[in-house]
């Protein structure tokens, strides 16, 4: 019934790609979707560009599991919904990702996933939740000042995440 972390991470890393250091990206130096600032915070020590370039999927997996997957209790959500939420967490933060889910579920948007949010996600149509979630996520992304620089890529990613999530939901039957 539920997607596990490993397939969700593989999909996420496929979308994230490798090392970039785009001056227009507020995240700055990034590899496998992990910014230099996030990695330094996770390790509690400074890192170099060489350290960032050397990141591997195995090295960043615990970071993603602890900081994002576990934070939003993705293991308790239906297959497909978990992937949508996880991907959004990485791009927009757990609080924003959960607020979008709560909006879609018609709940108070406090950005904290708890029993009420999980129960609502388990009782609503998974396909409808996935479609509504990705549409709401795209609506949010279009409000960002960096949309003009990154919007085309973000939109392609969200469309891809929706297709992947719907496929997970269909295979879960």
Steps between C-alpha positions, in 0.01 A plus 500: 500500500784742569798604292829445673771759534747337261289523181392853594864600545596352162228706331597812691867470408409450135319835512770673701797410282862570583718790602388855416598844619259735323535861618125553442412212734453620859614153615847560359740210467296178482560133424236229486254764620694571820618859542837579653325677787274199569792257487709712737206518740448124481869426561547788748818600321609701198536329162694589187397497137696175465295350784180606326612358166586169668149436638343168403149361524605273785656789688193727476237229561504534883477879464187470287346232719552691825440857386207443264346150473477439875409861580176472299431139605496395136498131600145551628362649176356320197733402218530794264390760753819428695711561190325829419549626853864386519594667173333825601670488843838498337421797275285715725557372853293263715272772637396624156462144368270405789298823466433417136381152601280645773354750252416219258344296781289797619677521837642785703839578355744493790787330314525222758407151395309311764225247544226715345700567183603136466144377558362740240764389247410135563129553444507724191546371146872459447480597134301815580742591778800456268344710223380771736832503686713544191266769366516690831877460510534643151272791594728573796819479292359750250484760780876485563723780372734242343222350284623686193844338533403151611129462424533288187713243684281507810187446295656204319606355833154536657338341195752214525439456871126485437544227236731300727265536796197392298695197378588406860138541603381280210753226573393496864154364425 
